[in-house]
Amino acid sequence: MHTVRFADAAHLPKTSDAGRLQPQRR
């Protein structure tokens, strides 16, 4: 779960935005 968030963050410029747009990105 956390690993996925980090991976997404790397692809996205802002982790905050990513979390807000896709809070449940499994």
Protein Blocks (a to p, Z undefined) as FASTA:
>chain_A
ZZmmmmmmmmpmblklmmmmmmpaZZ
